[in-house]
């Protein structure tokens, strides 16, 4: 009887670990490397990426945070070929920009005030 109880405990422990591990591999979101390109005239402007765990979301979302004095600036998102993908006025302290699904793995995001680029970020998709 003790052997059966011990065996049931072992099977129960083993079964608990089996249920916790995924049977099918989960496709992960791509990782991104964000760096500043050129001069940094506005160190208070920051860019982060919010990656979703939802498998239906294929691209991350860039979050651009700017101080209140830069909220009249524009953001411009380019692909690696220099094609302008997004141009948008910055109206809030945090602006969300979805990363478009395209052939390229490198994007450039510039924050522009007037004719002057305040900061330019390079966003590279890592494999």
Order of alpha helices (4+ residues) and beta strands (2+ residues): alpha-beta-beta-beta-beta-beta-beta-beta-beta
